[in-house]
Amino acid sequence: MKNLITALFVFVCALAQAQTPDTTLCFARRDTSDLRMDFYSAAPDRGPCADSLRKPVVIHVFGGAFLAGRRDQPTDRPWYRELADQGYHVAAIDYRLGLKGLDLKPNLSAVGALMNAIQMAVDDLFAATNYLIDNAEALGIDPDRIIVSGSSAGAITALEAEWEICNRMEPAAVLPGWFNYAGILSFSGAILSLDGPISFPQKPCPILLHHGTADKIVPYGRIDIFRKHFAGSDAIAKKLAAAGANFQILRYSGNGHEIANLMRRNLPEELRFLEENVLKGVHRTMDATLSDGAIEKPDWGSLEFQSIYNGSVTLE
């Protein structure tokens, strides 16, 4: 019995250690607070870049409605390590929570507040990106293969960042002129435009979209208020198709916002997308509708936008 307890203790300790980052780095200072990233180093002899000294890196932007969440969320950490074990560095980053503490009303002022929060997060993502580019040699990163993954608010941040790059918007000017992301993994994301429908005058990087068709928090389709447009994955896919982009969309029929938490469950398809579409540049498009009754539907998956911001529920 004593040997069994000892073995179990060793196993639990090893599991906990495997899920901790290899290092934590400060990449920016904002509003007197340090923004940090947890860095998980790629296994040196695994994945499509096994023979390369410089590996691709996945920047992950956590979810939480721009008012909650953190870079080291326990449910995400096993996924970071699994990506690292497959040959990808992972940088799980902080960003400022622009809606934390605000009392939002369902009116046009809320749109402005949301846009401000999104831009704050995008600016912090750009800062993390520049840090990785500047320290690419020390960290063993290929700066031409920087990928962004995002869940919910993080997916909005990732898609908004790529849209700003493709439209040469002023915030994206902080990045090197040659730079674009190598790929985007979006889990329940959208793009908010305050100046008409979205477009991609510059062809975007390969994008993998996941979204529940019944999502009541981040729109699956599109919400239009005058010239303000909140375009979800379905609307984005139409624009990407029109632009001849290299993209895939997985539509989860009848599912809600729980798809934002699907990263680990869908790892095999993510790895295939990363290897073929992103690293090899294969134009492998896919538009699939899935009906999967095995996907867990937590209580928060069916929440609505208003219930999060009127204080009736907490995400902390």
Disulfide bonds with the S-S distance in Angstrom:
none
